[in-house]
Amino acid sequence: MSRKTILVTGGAGFLGSHLCDRLIDMGEDVICVDNFFSGSKQNISHLIGHPRFELIRHDIVRPLFIEADQIYNLACPASPKAYQHNPIKTIKTSTVGMVNVLGIAKRCGARVLHTSTSEVYGDPEIHPQTEEYWGNVNPMGPRSCYDEGKRVAESLCINYHIAHKLQVRIVRIFNTYGPRMHPDDGRVVSNFIMQALHNRPLTLYGNGLQTRSFCYVDDLIEGLLRMMNQEQTIGPVNLGNPGEYSMKQLAEAVLEIVGATCGTTYEPLPQDDPRQRCPDITKARQLLGWQPVTDLHAGLTKTINYYRERMQKEES
């Protein structure tokens, strides 16, 4: 099989950098595009200079003229802290940026995999969430810049497929964690780990009983690759770990693995924070032969070790 040229937008981000690693390991040529708003050169520094890796600093809100066989569209900040920092920019990345990515694909006949999100389900009224559920989203709320932008991006993908026969794939990613998550990105796993490593009480919101599912990054990347390279569906397909944990249970697990005794503290629940979030991954199992294989304890251990090593390097 001939080597493919693969464009990864948001390739210096948490997920994007892991995807670039896998694609390079598979022998593909990788073009990483990132504006470094939430991505980091540190995430892909080990790839710079590799003969099959190219880095382009570019914002996909502006047109990009490039050739590729496949495009993984991961460009968009994913943590509330990052995407609420500049809501208009977030919306433009998922809309204008999506149009530009689809334009590249249309010009050169590339297949696009778009990474959507479980946030399209909002504060769900059904549980667990299937791909057929239309969601319960507040279009005027503080999270709308992200979830509504992603909903528009899905619609753009589908309509480019209908109008131009574009090859598209759509996945909806649920909470993912692992090495290279920015320690200050505001997501719950990184928050808890950094608080525990600094021996500060872990912050729970509301009563701490709201639930999430947590998928380790290696499992998620495997799902992306399988979705891109199958011919059965354009999606959307949920990718996440169906194991469901309350925030309180997650905090207890982090404290145990770190060996911290700092305990927890409680603050009011943020507006529109979902009470439950858990994927139904029946489609992923049936169509992709995919399901997560990393349990929470093992994944948290690897992630905590990463943050410990990072802190040691920064302190030395």
Secondary structure, 3 states (H helix, E strand, C coil): CCCCEEEEECCCCHHHHHHHHHHHHCCCEEEEEECCCCCCHHHHHHHCCCCCEEEEECCCCCCCCCCCCEEEECCCCCCHHHHCCCHHHHHHHHHHHHHHHHHHHHHHCCEEEEEEEHHHHECCCCCCECCCCCCECCCCCCCHHHHHHHHHHHHHHHHHHHHHCCCEEEEEECCEECCCCCCCCCCHHHHHHHHHHCCCCEEEECCCCCEEECEEHHHHHHHHHHHHCCCCCCCCEEECCCCEEEHHHHHHHHHHHHCCCCCEEEECCCCCCCCCCCECCHHHHHHHCCCCCCCHHHHHHHHHHHHHHHHHHHHC
